[in-house]
Every structure is written in C-alpha cells, then in structure tokens.
Amino acid sequence: MTELNEKRTNYRKAKLAKQDLTNLDLRQADLTGANLRKAKLAGMNLENAILEKADLLDADLNGTTLLRTNLRGSSIRGTWVKVQADCADFSGVLAQKWQLVDCRFSHVNFSQLNTRRVEFKNCTFEACDFTRANAPDAVLTNCRLIDCTIDQADFSCLVINQTEFQHVSLKQADFSGMIAEQSAFRDCDLTRALFIASEVKQFTLENNPYTKADFRHVNGLTEDQQAKILAAGGRISKRRLRKWIKSIWQTPKGKAAIIAVFALIVFFYYNATNNPSSWREEKLIRHANEASGKGDYDQALKYYKILLMRQKKDENDQAVFRTQIDIAHLDAAKKDFTNAFASLREALTVPNIGEMERRNAMLEILQLYLAKQDMAGFFAELEKMMAAQTVSDQMFELLNQVIGLTKDPQQLQSILALLDKHGSTAAPADKFQFLFYRALTLHEMRQDTEAENLLLALEQEPAIPPLLLRRSMMTRANIKELSQQIDDARAIYARLRELFPDAVQENDYAKINEANLLASQGKFAEAEKLYQEIISHTVSPEIENSTKMSLAIVYSNLRKFDQAHGLIDEALKYFKSDQPQYQEARIRQATIYADEGKNDKAISLLQEFLLWTTNKNYAAWAKRELSNIYRRLGRYEDAYALLREIADNPNAPETKVALLEEYATMLIEGNEVDRATNAITQALTIATGDQQINLKRRLYELQKQSGKIAEATITLNELTALPPPDKELHLWALLEQSNLERINNNLPKANKWLQEILAINWAPGQTPLNFAMTTRAQDPEGINLANKLYEKIIALEPEKSYLGGTARLVLAERLADEAIARKTAPSSRLEELLSGVIQANTDINLVIQAYDLLARPYLANGDYSRALQWYQKMEQNRSNDRLAIVAKLGQATVYAAQQQTDKALDLLATAQATCIDAMDCCRIGTEQLRILKKARKTDEIKKMNDFLRNKYFDCWASQNQDLVVNP
C-alpha cells in the first residue's frame, strides 16, 4: 500500500469511477460527491466514511462493512452481497434496480429512501428507520425486520415471501396491492396502515393493533383474522363483511357481537361526519407530497401553510405539531435553516403534546444542526437534552454519527466531557448508553486500551440490554481487528455465537468473518476447516458456492491447486453467466493459475474474459489482475497501460496522481529509481493538499535511496517546515533529519535531533515506523540515545502491536549484533524481548524475525546446537502454518554452516514442497540456490534459476539483481 493510500482521507468530488479501491484505507475518508460509479469497494471496511451524495451506480460493495457510514443522498444501483451496515445513514438515498443479498442492517436510517424495483433477499433489518420511504414494487424474500419504523412509507405493490415483521411500526404506511406468502406481522403497530387489494397466503397476524387499518378487498385472510381486524377498529371489504356476518348471525353470541360492533361503527361514523375538514386536510397533504416529490418545495410549503391555518383554527394540537415538523423538513430541503429552526421551535410550543413528541422535535433540531454542520449549536442543544434527561436511542445514534465523522480532537474531548458530566446523573436505564458511547469516543481518540476496559466492564453488568451487549462485543472485535489482535477478535466472535445461538444469520456472518480473519493471518488450515463447516451447514446454495470460491483461494495459498480449480469449476456450474458471482469465479480461476506459476494460461483466460464480459466493473477487476501479472513479469509499461484503461478519466488530476504513484511503485520494484523519481515529481505538479505531503515523503525516500542527499535534504526541510497534520508526521520528519545528518557524518547534529525527539511526548499508535533507522548510530552517544528511544517506544507500545513488536525486534537486533561482535552468548535481555514478541504478537512476520534473531548469535559464533534448538522450538510452535516451514529453512542454514550440504538441501526441498507464502518460497529457493552455487552443482543451479524465475519472479528478482540483468 502506498503512503498516499495510507494517509489520504479527503476524496471530496473525486472522480474514481471504475477504479479498484480495495487497496485504499477509506475508514473515516470523506468521499462527499465522489464519482464511484462501477468502482470496486468489495470487502472493504468503510467505518465512519462520508459518501454523502456519492454516485455508487453499479459499484461493487460485496462483503463491505458500513459502520457509522454516511451515504445520505447517494445514488445506488446494482447488487450488494454480504454487506453489513451498523448505524449507517441511507436517508434520502435514490436507488434503482438495487438488490441486497445476505445483508445485515442494524440501526440504519433509511428515512425518505427513494427506490424503484428493489429486491432484498436473505436480509435482516434491526432497529432501522424507513420513515417516509418511497419504495413501491419492492420484493422481500426470506427477510426479517425487527424493531423497525416504517411510518408514512409507501411500499405499495410490495411482494414478500417467507418474511417476518416483528415489533415494527407501520403507522400510516401504504402496503396496497401487496402480495404476501408464508409471511408474518407480529406485535406490529398497523394504525392507519393500508393493505387495500392485497393477496395473502399462509399469512400470520399476531398481537397487532389495527386501529383504522384498511384491509378492504384483501384475498386470503382467515375468518378469525377478519374478525380481529374488525373488532380492533380496522376495515375489511363489504362483501367479506356480509359473508362473515351471515356465518356468525346464527348464534346468540354472534348476534350480540355484531350488534356491539355495529354500535361502534355508528359511533365512529358520527365523529367522522362532525369533522368535515378531515378530507380536505388529506387532499392538501397529498398535493403537498406530490409537489415535494417533484422537488417543488415552495409549492409544497404553500399547501402545508394552508393546512396549518386550518388545523390551528380547529385547535387540533397533534395535527399542528406534525405539520410544523413537515414544514421544517421542507425548509431544510431548501437549505433555509433559519425558517427550519423557527418551525421546530414553534412545534415545541404547541400545547397538549406528549413527551415523546417533544423529544422527537428536539431530535429534529439536533439533526438540523448536523445538516447545517453547526457543531457548536449541536453540542449546546445536546447538553440541554442531557441536562433535562430527555435522552433516547435516536439521540445516541445522532451522537454516534458525530463521533464517527468528526476529525477534531477538541470536539471528541467535548463529547467525552458531556458524557462524563451527565452520565453520572442519568437514569439507571440510560447509564449503559452513556458508558458505551464513552467507549466509542475513546476508540476514536485512539485510546483503545481504555475503551476496551470500559466495554469489558459494561459487558459484565447483569442488566445490560442484549442488543447493547452485542454492539459492545462487536465494537471490541473491531478494535482487536484494527490492532491486528486476530486471535482475540476470533474469541469474541465465538463468544457472540454462544450468547446468541438463535441469531442464525448473524452467526453465519460471524463464522465467515472468522474464516476471513484466519486466512488473512495465514492460518489456512483453520480457515479451510471453518469454510468447510459453512459449506456443509448452510441452507443457501448461493452462500455455499460463494464460500467455495473463498475456500478455493485458501487452497491456492496452500498450493493445493487441483482442489482449488475443482471448487471454482463447481461455482461456475452453479452460477449463471449473467450473475456477478459467475464473473467473479472466472477471474478467480485466472488468479489461481497465476499463483500456480502458469502465467501464460492466466493471461489467456483474462484476455478471453475481457473479450466476453459486458460488465465494466468486472472488466476493470480483470484488467487489474492482468496488470498485476504483467507487473510480476517485469512488463511495467503493459501494466501501466492497463491501469490507464481502468481509470475513468486519466486526465483528471486526482486520478492521474494515483496512476503516477502506482507507476512509480512498479518502477521501484524494477529497480528503476530515477524513472520512479521522475514519475513522483510529475505527480507533484498536479497534486494538491494532503496529496502533496504524501508525495513529498515518497520523493524524499527516492532521493535518499538514489544517493541524492542534497536534494533529499531540501525536500525534508520543506516537510519539516510544514504545519504537521499529525504528530506521527512531525516525529517522522525529525527522525529523518537525524538520519540524514548521520549519513553526512555530522554526528553532533544527528544526536541533537534525537535528543529533541526524546523530549517530545506522544500517544500510543503515533510512533513513526522510521524509528528503526536509528540503528545506523555507531558512536557511543548515538547508540545510547537510540537505545533510550527504543526503550521509550517499548514502554509506550504494547508487545502485541506492530509498532511495539518492531521496536523490540530492533533493540534485540542491536543486542544480537553486540553479542556477535564480542563472540559471547547473547544477554538475557535479548531473550526477554523476543520471547514477549513471540507470545503476544499475532503478526507472523514479526514472530519469524524474533526466532531468527534468537538463533542468529549462536549461529554466527559457531554454537550450532543452540541455534538448532531455537529453530526446533519454532517448528513446534503451531500458532501458524508458516512457522514450521520457515523453521526448516533455519535448520537448513545451520546444517549448511556445518558443511552438511545434502541434509540442508533435503530439508529445503521439503520446505519448498509445502510452503504457502510466496516470499517464504522465494527465500527457500534463494537459499537452495546459494548452497548449490557453493557446492558447484551446475545442472541443479540452472533448474533452480528457471523454477524461481517462472514461479516467483517478483520476489526472486529483488534478491537476485545480477541474475535479472544476466539470466
């Protein structure tokens, strides 16, 4: 990943159409108004990202996580598979031909969603808000909606099959023309809901209020259901009413019931006829909604103001309150915030409204401050609500949005102060929410240890609500993943499955997440087992075959290519050629051939696919994979040409900057540093803002690498003089100043920079990675200062973090070198440092380096038995499949040093046959090559050269530059 990708967060109005963005870190990125049409975002974590008014037509978001993601007002089209959204904002989204498959949405705001012909399959919606959504002709298959709000929404002509609505508010919702089969509404509020002219079959209605619900001309209702609807104040068709009355009139109890119901009907009719203005009000509301739907807000406001005058005249306080809220919404849509605030304040003064209505109006005011981006007003209003103890779940969800979106440390500190101030005096039921959002705020402030401790304490509370418990555990799992503590994240997922065994779909996704984590950690055997379990137990053929594709990638990493191809063939047989999964399978098939070293076959398949496919999104993915193959083969110009084809508009500055930077990366891999420097310099001429800082960092590294120290010094001085956007950049620049002075042999100045760095205090996670360069210090004072820096970092960064593990490795390497120079046994401090890394760290590369460092002093000083012992311990460590393989490489190195050439080559051959990581395979191969050269085995040398060049060209070339030039 390039430095630009790691640091950049501002992509406002960026033109990123058709691009593969999966290598970027878009958490907390601002993509407001960005063109992401047909972009590849599959499998990404878009936590706290802002995609407001973004163009997501045909974008690939399969497997994406949307945690507190803002998609307000975006345009969506296409198929989303396995998307997980929590506390996301989809309000005002315009969606067309949108398919959701195997997705989970929790606490998502879909209010004023505007869709046409959407299809939801195997999806779960929990505590989601569909208020005023416009979604006619929607199709829901095997879905669950729990604790959702669908008030005043248009779901006319809805088709539902095997779908359950539980604890859902459907007040004034329009479900006219619905077709329902094997579906249920349980404990739902159907007040004033419309189900006119619907068709139902095996339809369940349980414990639902039916006040003024309209079930006229509905076919398929049982007589018992009709009786309950009518008795609860609902309406059914006259023909059905007559038939029902006739059937029960024969019994005395039936007669009495009919007379009682008839009396109620007369009573309600009398009240309705004494309010002749009601039909006029409905007409005005209808006209206002039509005008609003067309974007004519001024005309809609005229209708609502006429309506408001009539309601005030009739002294209908509840209606006046609702209309004031509607007027505020229209003013907000016009960006007329002054009048919108005035309408909401006036709504709060309406007499005879309940506490719930008053609280909702205050929430509307909070939302308006957010829309206006007036954070001072938001916090002032929030404090009023907390002080008055008028908190609610919706208020906390708004606060959740602010926590995720704000980049200002002072605002986060203000939120923390508010939560601390009012959490202590909150009602007992609300205290859990205060504690949870305090932990979220600490997480955003990078104080993850304190956040985790708070969440753990919260989860121990016996009275914690189950939904909040699950959210707390998911948040902890997310923190563990971000800090690379994969085993801990897996343990949390396992515990979630134990606590919530009935949440079948959520548990399936937890298993898939866990399998993906295992694969990313290199634990392919365990990942294989879990994928197999998912395949054998799932009831969905689509999930089964999609999981087979994931398992095929694991088999490819395990070098089990026949099994990988077999699974891909099964997926290709199941999916139809017009399905996205079929196209994904064809691309996966080619990448497996590339992993196998059959580059010609992979290139042929991808070129054939590009001629066949009409899907530009998958064509872009195929071009990206083809570009990677060309890149591995050293065909950089061909790879760059494909990247330019992928870009929607290569002349747009931001797109061109990204292309030039990736091209520079290719050239660096080919050891063409000067050309890479020219590419970065060209990108700097068109880059702006944060891009320039990141590019200058790359330019500095290239200048230093090519020996242009004077130019590198100028670039670094420019970076040091900039107001640092964060402490990590500032520390990085100071460390580089010290390193440059050391290169120039100006030791006093180099040490002065180190002293300045040691005087600075910084938080965990802000340590720059270039601290390892201080190992260049060879003078006594420099060595002493460098050791102090390492000790400071070790005290600050935990062993299980990448920074903490790396700091311990760097210090241990210095101690190992000292032991080698003195020709003595290494100190106990070295073993203490490295044993801690091995036990606590989940980064397998750090663990491998730790074992190598433990063995190195013994190997260099001729104590081969002790060196061999460490590699044997490494082989016995079963925490990762790679350790046993790399341990054989270490043992072979020891045997080679003892002149036991055949034994070393046998071990290396075994390791090569079972290796699963390309870099490990390359290291094993180059060690084989070194031993063969030393033994002067000419035929074997040629065979090994050909093998490495064909299978592992990229990593082999980087270690054998002389052979690249003269193969």
N, C-alpha and C positions, 0 to 999 in steps of 0.2 A: 504494500500500500504506500502510495506516495505521501510526502509531507503535506501537500495540498489537500489530499483526501482526509488526512488525519486532523487537520486544523480548521479547515474551512467550514463555516456554518451558514454563511449568507448566500443563498441562491435565489433571491427575490427576482421574479420575472426572468429567470434563466431559461434559455432555450435548450432543453435537454431531451427533446423528442428522440425516440428510437435508440437511446443510449442504454448501455448496461451499467447501472449504478450500484450493482451489488458489492463492488469493492470499496464503495464510499462508506463513511460512518455518518449517517444522516440523523443520528439522535440529536435532538434539540436544534436541528437545522431549520432555517427559515426559507421555505420554498413558496412563499406567497406569490400567486400569479404565475408560477413557473409552468412552462410547457413541457409536460411529462408524457405527452401522447406516445403510446407504444413503448414507453421506457421500461426497462427490466429492473424491477424492485423486489423480485421474488426472494422470500426467505429473510428479508431484512428486518431489523428492529428500528422502527420509526418512532421510538419513545420521545414524546414532547416535541415532535416535529410540527412545523406550521405549513400546511398545504392549502391555506385559505385561497379560494378562487383559482385553484390549480387546474390544469387540463390533464385529466387522467384517462382520457378516452383510449381504450384498448391497452392500457398499461398492465404489466404483469406484476400483480401483487400476491401471487400464490405463496402461502406459508408466511405471510408478513405479520409482524406483531405491531399493533397500533395502540400504544399505551399513552393516554392523555394526548393523542394526536389531534390536531385541529384541521379538519377538512371542510370547514364552513364555506358554503357557496361554490364548491368544486363541481366539475363536470366529470361524470363517470360513465363508462361503458365497458362491457366485456365480462369475462368470467373470473371470479375470485375463488380460490380453493384454499381451505385450511387457514383462513385469515382469523386472527384473534385480536379483538378490539376491547379495550377496557378504558372507560372514562373518556372516550373519544368524542369529538363533536362533528356530526354529519349534518348539522342544521342547514337548511337551505340548499342542500346538495341537489343538483339536477342530474338524474340518472336515466339512461335509456338502454334497453336490452341488457340489463345488468343481471348476472347470475351469481348467486352465492352458494357454494357447495362446501359442506362440512365446516362451516364457520361458527365462531362463538363471539357474541357481543354482550358485554356486561356494562351497565351504567353508561350507555351510549346515547347521545342526544341526536335523534332523527327528526326533531320538530321541523315543520314546514319542508320536509323532504318532498321533492317533486320528481316522480318517476313515472315511467310508462313501460308496461310489459317486463316487469322484473320477476325473477324466479329464485326462490330460496329453497334449498334442498339440504336436509340433514343439518339444519342450523338451530342454534339456541340463542334466544334473546332474553337477557335477565336484567330487570330494572331499567329497561330502555324507554325513552320518551319519543312517541310518534305523534305528539300533539299537532293537529292541523296538517298532517302529512297528506299529500295528494298522490295516491298510488293505485289508480284504477287498473283492472286487468292483471293484478299480481297473482302469482302462483306460489303456494307454500306446500312443500311435500316433506312429511316426517320432521316437522319443526316443533319447537317448544318455546312459548312465550310466557315468562314468569314475572310477576310484579311489574308489568309494563303499563304505560299510559298511552292510549290511542284515542284520546278525546278529540272530538270535532274533526276527525280524519276522514278522508274519502278513500275507502277500499272497495268501491263498487265493482261488481263482476269479479270478486275475489274467488280463486279456486284453491281449496285446501283439502289435503289428503293426509290422513294419519297425523294430524296436527293438533296440539293441545294448547289452549289458552288458560292459564291459571293465575288467579289474583290479578286480572288485567282490567283496567278501567277503560270502558268503551263508550263513555258518555257522549251522546250526540254524534257518534261515528256512523258513517254510511257504508253498510255492507250489502246494499241492494244488489240483487242478481247473483248472490253468492252461490257457488256450488261446493258442497261440503260432503266428504265421505270419510267415515271412520275417524271423526274428529270430535273434540270436546271443548266446551266452555265451562270451567269450574270456578266457582267463587268469583265470578266476574261481575262488574257493575255495568249493566246494559241499559242504564237510564237513557231514554230518548234515542236509543240506537235504532237504525233502520236495517231490516232484513227483508225488505219487500221483494216478492217474486224470486225467492231463493229456492234451490233444490238441495235437500239434505238426505243423507242415507247413513244409517248407523250413527246417528248424531246424538251426542250426550250433552245435556244441560243440567248442571247441578249447582244448587245454592246460589243462584244468580238473582239479584234484584232486577225486575222487569218493568219498572215504573216508566210508563209511556213508551216502552219499546214496541216497535212496529213489525209484526210478523205476518202481515197480510200477504195472501197468495203464496205462502211458503208450502212446498210439497215435501212430504216425508216426515213431518212432525207426528209423534205419537199422540193419542188422545190425552194421556197423562200430562205430556209436555204442554199441550194446548190449554189444558185446564189450569196448570200452574201459571202460565203466562197471563191468562185472562184474570185469574184470581189476584195476581200481583199488580194489576193495573196496566198490563200490556194489551196489545191489539192483535187480533187474528182476523182472517178474511171472513166475510159474512156467510159464505157457503159452508165453510167449515164450522162456523159458529152454530148455524141452524142444524147441521148434522149432529154436532155434539150435544146441543140442547135436546134434540129429539131422542137421542140414545139414553140420556140420563133422566128425562122428564118422567119416565115410567115409575121411578122410585120416589117415596116420600122425601127422603133426604136430598135426592137430586132436585126435586121441586123447590125445597127450601133454599138450596144453594143457588139455584138460578134466580129466584126472587131477590136474594141478597145481592147478587152480582148486578142484577138489573137496577136495583136501588142505587148502587154505587155509580153505575154508568149515568143514571139520571142526575145524580149529584154533580159529577164531574162535567156533564154537559151544561148544567145550569151555570156553573162557574165560568165555563169557557164562553158561553153566549153573553155573559156580563162583562167580557173583556174583548170588545170588537176590534181593538187596535192590534191584537197579537198577530193577526195575519198580515197586517201592514208592516209590522216590525220584521217579520220573517222575509217579506219581499224586499225591504230595504237592505237587510243583511245579505240576501242573495245577490242583489245588484252590486253591493259593495265588494263582495268576494270576487265576483266576475271582473270588476274593474281592477281590483288588486292583482288578480291572476294575470291580467294583461299588462301589468306594470304602470297602470294609470292611477297612481296613488292619490293625486289631487281629487279626482272624481270619487274615489272610494272614501276619502275623508269627508266630502260633501254629504254622501249618504249617511255616514256614521254620525255626523253632527246633527243632521235632521233627526236621526233615530235617538240621539242623546237628548234632544229637546223634548221629544215625546215621552221618553222614559222618565225624565225629571218631572214632567207635568203629571204623569201617572203615579209619581212617588214610588217607583219600583227601584229600590236601592240596589238590589242584587244585579239587575239588568244595567243600571247606570255604572256600577263598578266594572262589569265585564266590558262595556262599551268603551269606558275610559282606557282600559288596558289595550283594547283593539286599536284605538286611536293612537296610543303611544307606539304600538308596533309599526303602524303606517308612517308616523313621523320618523321613527328610527330608520325605516327602509329608505326614507328620503334624505337621511343624514341630517335631519333637522332635530338635533339633540336637545336644543333648548325647549322646544314645544313638547318633545317626548318626555323630558323630565317633568315639565309642568303638568302633563296629563297624568303621569304616575303619582305625583304628589297630590293632585286633586283626587285621584282614586282613593288614596289613603284617608281623605277627609270624609268620604261617603259614610253616613251613619248606618247602623244596623247591619254591618257586615261582620262575618265571623273572623276568628283569629287566624284560621287557615288562609282566608282570602287576603288578609292584611299581610301575612308573612309572604305570600306569593307576590304581592305588589312590591315588597321590599327586595325580593329576589330579582324581580324585573329591573329594579333600579340598579342593582349590582351588575346585571348583565349589560345594561346600557352603558355603565361606566367602562366595562371591558370593551364594548364595541367602540366607544369613543377613545379608548386607550388612555383614559384618565386614571392612572393608578392611585394618585393622591385621593381623589374622590372615592375610588373603590375601597381603599383602606379605611377612610373615615366612615363610610356607610357600613362597612363590615364591623367596625368596632361598635357602632350603635346597636347593631343586631346582637352581637355577642353580649354587650352590656345589658341589653333588655332580655337576654336569654330567649331570643326568638330564633334559635338555630334550627336547622333542618338538614336532611340529607342533601337536598338540592344546593343549599348554601355551601356545604362542604365540597360538593362537586365543582362549584364555581371556583372555590379556593384551590381545589386540585388543579384546575386549568392554569391558574395564575402561578402556582408552584412549578408546574411543568414548563411554562412558557417564559418566565422571567429569567433574564441573564444577569440581573443586577444583584450583587451580594447584599447591598443595603436593603433592598426590598425583601429578600429572603430573611434577613435579620429582623425586619419589621414584622413579617409573618410569624416568626418564632416568638417574638415578644408578645404579639397579640394572643397567640395560642397559650403561652405561659400565664399571661395575665388573667385570661377569662376561663382557662381550663380548670383552674383550682376552684372556681366558684360555680362551675357548670352543674347542671342536674346530673345525677348519677348515670342516667342512660346516655347522656351526651359525652361523658368524660372519655369513653373509649374512642370516640371520633376525634376528640382533641389530641389524644395521645398518638393515634395513628397518623394524623396529618402532621404532627410534630416530627414524627419519624421520617415521613416523606420529605419534609423540609430539610432535615438534617442530611438526608441522602442527596438532595440537590446541592447542598453546600459541601459535598464530598466528605462529610463526617460519617462515613459508613459504619464504623465500629459502634459509635454511639447510637446510630439509627437501628442497627441490628439488635443491640442490647435492649432498646426500648420496645422493639417489635416482639422480642422474645418474652419480655415481661408482660406485654399486653396479651400474648397468646396463653399465658398461664392463668389469666383471670377466668374464673369459672363462669361468670355471667356474660362473657363476650358473645355477641351475636354471631351465628355460624357464617353469615356472609362476610362479616368483617374479619373473622378468623381466617377465612380462605384468602381474602385480599392481602392480609398481613403476611401469610405464608408465601403467596405468590410474589409479593414485593421482596421478601427476604431471598427467595430463589433467584430473582432478577439481580439483586445486589451481588449474590455469590457468583452468578454467571459473569457479570461485568468485571469482577475482580479475579476471574479465572479460577475460582474455587469450585471446580466442576463436581467433585465428589459430594461436597456439601449441598450443592443445588440438587443433585440427584436424590440425596437423602430427604430433602424437603418434598420433592415430587412424590417419593414413595410414601411419605407420611400423609400427604394430601389424599392419596388413593385409599389409605387405611381409614382416614377420618370421614371421607365422603364416598363410601362404596356405591351409593345409588346414583351418583353423578356419572353415568356410563360414558357419555360423550366426552366430558371433561377429562375423565380418566384415560380414555383413548389418546387424547391430545397430550396428556401428561406423559404417557408412555412414548409417544412419538418424539416429544421434546427430549426425553431422557435418552432415547436411542440416538438422536442427533448429537446430543452432548457427548455421548460416549464415542461416536465416530469422530467428532472434532478433536477429542482428546487422544485419538489414536488407539482407543480400546476397541478394536474392530471385532474381536471375538465376542465381547459382551454385547456390542451393538448388534451383531449378527443374531445373537440369541433373542434379543428383545424384538427385533424386526420380525423374526420367525414367529414369535408369540403373537404379535399383532396380526400377521397374515393368517395364522391358524384360528384366531378367535373372532376376528371382525365379521360382521354380517353384511358389510357393504363391499360388493365386488370392486367398486372404484377405489376404495381405500386399500383393499387387498393388492390391486395391481399397481397403484401408486407407490405403496410400500415396497413392492417387489423392485421397482426402479431404484429406490433408495438402497435396498439391500444389494442390488447389482453394483452400485458404486462402492459399497463396502467390500464386496468380493473382488472388485478391481484393485482396491488398495491391498487386499490380501494376496494378490497375484493369482486368484482363482478365476481366470478369465473365461474358462468354459462355462462355469456356473453363472458368471455374470452375463454372458451372452444368452444363456438359456432363459434367465429371468426377463431380459429385455425382449426376447422373442415372444414370451408369454404375454407380456404387456402389449406388444404390437398386435398380437392376435385378438386381444380383448377390445382394445380401444379402436374406434372407427377413425378413418383417415381425416374426418373433419373435426375431430376432437383435439383440444390442445395437448392432452396427455400423449396422443399418438405422435405428435410432432416432437414433444419433449423426449419420447423414447427413441426416436430416430437420431436425435442429436446425442443423447446419452450413449447410444450404440457406437457412434463415431469416436466419442471421447474415450471409451473403453479400449477401442483399437489403438488409439494414440498412447494410452497408458501401457498397452502391451508392447509398444515399440513398433507397431505396424502403421507407420505414419502415412505411407502411400495409400493404404486402404482407408484410413481415417479421412485423408484429404479427398479421396474419390467419393466417399459417402457424403461428406459435407457439400461438395460441389454439386453432386446429384440432388441433394436435398434443396439447395438454393435454386436449382432449375425447376423443382417441383412445387415448392411451397408458394402460397399466395399471401401468407400471414407475415406481414413485415416485421412484427415483433419477434417471431421465431427465426426469421431470416437474419435479423440483427444478432440474435444469440448465436446462430450458426457461424456467422462471419466472425464473431468474437472468438469462438473456439478455433476456427480456421486460422485466425490471426495469431492465436497462442501457439499453434503448431508451427507456423512459419517462424515465429519468434524463437522457439526451441531449436529450430533447424538453422538459425542464424540468417534467415531471409527477412531482414528487418524492413527493407523497402516494401516488400509484398505485404508484410504485417501492417505497416503504417498506412498503405493504400486501402486496406480493408477497414481500418479504423476511420479513415476519412469517409468511406462509403456509409459506415454506421451512423455517423453524425448527421443530424437533420439539416444543419446549416453550418458547414465548416467555416464560413466567413464571419459568423457571429463571434465577438471577442471571447466570451466565456468558454464556448465550445472549442475554439481554436487554442486557447490557453491549455485546456485539458489535454487536447490532442498532442500539442507540442511537448507537454510534460511527459506524457506516456512514451512518446517517440524518444525523448531524451533517456528515459529509463531503459528502453531497448538498446540504445547505443552504448549505454554504460555496461550493460550485460555483454555486449560485443567488444568491450574494452576500447571504444572509440570516444574517449573522454573529451577531446577537442570539439568533435561534432555535437556531442551532448551539451557542452557549454554553449555553443552557438545556438542550439535549439532553445535552451533556457533563456538566453539573452534576448532572443527574438520574442519569446513569450512575455518577457518583462515589459516590452514596448507597448503591449496592448492590455496588460493586466491592470487591475485596479484594487484598491483597498487591501483586504487581508491576503488576496492572491499575491500581491507584490511582496509582502513579508515572507510568505512561504517559498516563493520562487527565489528570493534573495538568499534564503537559507540554503537552498539547493545549489545556487550558483556559487556560494561561498565554499560548500563542500567540494564541488567540482574543481574550483580554482586551487584549493588546497591539495586535492588529490593529484592534480597535474603539475604541482610544484610551483604554481604562480603565486608565491607567498605575498608579494607586494600587492597584487590585485586582490587577493583574499583578504588582506588586512584592511584595504579600503572598504570592501563590501561589509566586513564585520563591524567596522567603525560606524557605518551607516545604520546597521541593525542595532548596535548598542545605543546610538543616539535617539532611536525611536522611542516614543512613549510606549512601554511594553503593554500589550493587551492582557498578559497574564504573567505571573511570577515565573512560570516554567521557562518562557522565552527569555526573560531577563537573566535568570541563572545560566541558561544555555549560552547566552552571549558572553557573560563574564568568564565562564569556563573556557570558551573558545579563545578569548583574549589571552588567558593564561597559557593555553596550549600553543598558540602562535608565538608568543614570546619565548616559550621553551624551544620551539623549532628554530627560532632565530638566535638561540643560545643566550638569551637575555634572562638569566635565572632570577636576579633580584626582582625584576618586574613581574615575571611569571608567578613568583611566590607571593608578591604583593596582591595580585589578583586573587589568589587562593585565600589569603587572609581576609580579603573583603567578602568573599563568598561565605567563609566560616562565620562571619559576623552577622549574616542575614538569617532570619528565622523564616521557615516556610512550612506548609502543612503537608501531611502525608499525601502522596499522589502527585505532588508538584515537582518532585526531583527530576531534573533533566537526564535523559539517557546518556548524554556525552560525558558524564562524570567518570566513566571508565577510562577516558583518555588521559587522566592524571597519572596513570601508571607509567607514563613517559618520564616522570620525575626520577632522576638518578642522583641528584645532590642530596646531602643529608637533610637540609631544611625542607626541600621539596618533598622528600619521602615522608618526613614527619607530618607535614601539612596534609599530604594526600591521605595518609593513614587516619588522621583526625577527621578528614572529610568522609572517608568510608565508615568510620565508627559513628559519625553523626547520622549518616544515612541509615546505617543498620539499626540505630536506636529509634529512628523515625519510621522506617518502612518495615512492616512485618515480614517474616520469613516466607509466608505463603504468597505474597505479592510478587509480581515480576521484578519491580524495582528493588525490593528488599532482597530477593534471591540473587539478583545480578550483583548487588553491592557486596554480598557475602562471597560470591564467586570471585570477584575482582580482588578483594582483600586476600582471599585464600590463595589466589594465583601468585600474588606477591610473596606470600609466606612460603609457597612451594618453591618459587624461584630462589628465595634466600636459602632454603634447605639444600637445593641442588648446588648452589654456588659454594656452600660450606661443606658439602658432601656429608651431611648429617641427616639423621631421621627428622621428619617434619615435626613441628610443635603440636602440642595438644590443642592449641587454639585453632589450627587448621582443621583438625578432625571435628572439633566442636561446631565450627561454622558450617562445614559441608554436611555433617550429619543432620543438622537442623534443616538445611535446604532439602535434603532427600526425604525427610519425614514429613515436612509441612507443605512442600510445593507441589502443585499439580501440573506445572509446565514441564513436560517430559524432557525438553531440550536442556533446561537448567539441571534436571536430575542427572542426565547423561554427562554433562560437563562436570558435575560435582564428583561423580565416580571417577572420571578421567583424572581430575586433579588429585584425588586421594591416592591413585596409583602412580601418578607421574614421578614424584620424588624417588620412590623406591625403584622404579624402572630406570631412571637416569643414573642412580647411584649403584646399580647392579644388584639390588636386593630383589631378585625376580620372584621369589616365593611370596613375599609380602605383596608385591604388585599383583601377582596372580590371585591372591586371596581376595583383594578388593574386586577384581573382575568376576570372580566366582560369586561373591556376595551380590553383585549387580545382576548376575544371571538368575539368582534365587529370588530376586525382587519381582513379584508377579503383579505389581500395580499397573504395568503397561506391557503390551506385547513387544514393543520395540527394544526394551531393556535387554532381554535375553539375546537378541540378535546383535546389538551393539557390543554386548559383553563378549561375544565370540570374537568380534573384531579386536577388542582389547587384549584378549588372551592370545590371539594370533600374533599381535605385535610383540608380546612378551616372548613367545616361542621363537619368533624371528630374531629377536635380540640375542637369544641363546643359540642361534645357528641351527635351530630345529625347523628347517625350511619346509619339509614335507608335511609335518604336523601343522604348521601355520597355514599352509595352503589348503589342507583338508578342512580345517576349521572355517576358513574364509569361503570355501566353496559351499559348505553347509549354510553359512550365514547368507550368502548370495542367493541361494535357492529359496530361502524362507523370508527374505527381507520384504518389508511392506512400505517403507518410506523411501522415496526416490533419492533423497540426499544420503540416507544411510547406505543404500545400494551403491551409490556413486563412491562414497568413502571406502566401502569394502572393495569395490573394483579397483580404485586407485592404489589401495594397499596391496592388492594382489599384483597389480602392475609393477609396483615398486619392488616387491620381493622377487618377481620373475626377472626383472632387469638385473637385480643384484646377482641372481643365480644364472644369468645369461641364457635363459631359455627362449630362444628366438621365435620359434613357432607359436609357443603359448603367448608370447608378448603380442604378436600380430593378432591372434584370435581375441585377446582381451581388449586390444585397441578397437577392433571392429565392433565387439559387443557393446562396449561403453559408448562409442560414438553413435551407434544406431539406437540404443535404448535410453541413454541418459546424457544427451548431448549438452544440454544447458549447464548442468552442474559439473559434468566431466570437463567441459571446455574451460570453466572458470578455474579449475585446479590443474589444467594441463595446457597452458597457453602455448608452449613450444610445439605441442602436438597439433594444436589448432592451426598454427601457421604452416607447419610441415607435417601433415598427417601421414 
